[in-house]
Amino acid sequence: MTMPIQIVINLAQKVNPKGFRTLGELLQNPESEKAFLALARNEDVSFRLGWHVLGNRGWADSDCSTEERHANEESFFFQGV
């Protein structure tokens, strides 16, 4: 079960208010691109170690080759911000 991102951020800030020991991680799809980018750029919540942003393969992509994965990733980076 995944906790909503706001709950996770609140818990992290409670135990580490200055953000020195926390690395941000988004565990679910963002509700909006603007809010997601603010987090990833450390604008909304400031963690000194920053945020690590990645996209995992979905179930439908689990059998694709490395070349297909690279092509999908390249296509992704040419969409949106």
C-alpha positions in Angstrom: 0.0 0.0 0.0 1.4 3.4 -1.0 0.8 6.4 1.2 -0.3 9.7 -0.4 2.8 11.8 -1.3 1.7 14.7 1.0 1.6 12.3 4.0 5.1 11.0 3.2 6.5 14.5 2.9 4.9 15.6 6.1 6.4 12.6 8.0 9.8 13.3 6.5 9.7 17.0 7.5 8.6 16.1 11.0 11.7 13.9 11.7 14.1 15.8 9.5 12.9 19.5 9.5 16.0 20.9 7.8 16.0 18.3 5.0 19.6 17.2 5.6 19.0 13.5 5.7 16.0 13.0 3.3 16.1 12.1 -0.4 12.7 12.8 -2.0 11.0 10.0 -3.9 7.7 10.1 -5.7 5.9 6.8 -5.4 2.9 7.5 -7.5 1.8 9.3 -10.6 1.8 13.1 -10.2 -1.6 14.8 -10.3 -0.2 17.6 -12.4 3.0 18.2 -14.3 3.5 21.6 -12.7 3.3 20.2 -9.1 5.6 17.3 -10.0 8.2 19.6 -11.5 8.1 21.9 -8.4 9.0 18.9 -6.3 11.7 17.5 -8.6 13.3 21.0 -8.7 13.3 21.2 -4.9 11.0 24.3 -5.1 8.0 23.1 -3.2 9.7 21.0 -0.5 13.5 21.5 0.1 15.5 18.3 0.7 19.2 19.0 0.8 19.9 15.8 -1.1 17.4 16.7 -3.8 15.0 14.4 -5.6 15.7 11.4 -7.8 13.2 11.2 -10.7 12.8 8.1 -12.8 10.2 6.1 -14.6 9.9 2.4 -14.1 8.6 0.0 -16.7 5.0 -0.9 -16.4 3.6 -4.4 -16.5 2.9 -4.0 -20.2 6.5 -3.1 -20.9 8.1 -5.9 -18.8 9.0 -8.0 -21.8 10.5 -5.2 -24.0 14.1 -5.4 -25.1 16.7 -2.9 -23.9 16.6 -1.2 -27.3 12.8 -0.8 -27.0 13.2 0.6 -23.5 15.7 3.1 -24.8 13.4 4.1 -27.6 10.5 4.5 -25.2 12.6 6.6 -22.9 13.8 8.8 -25.7 10.2 9.3 -26.9 9.2 10.2 -23.3 11.8 13.0 -23.0 10.5 14.6 -26.2 7.0 15.0 -24.6 5.9 17.8 -22.3 8.3 19.6 -20.0 
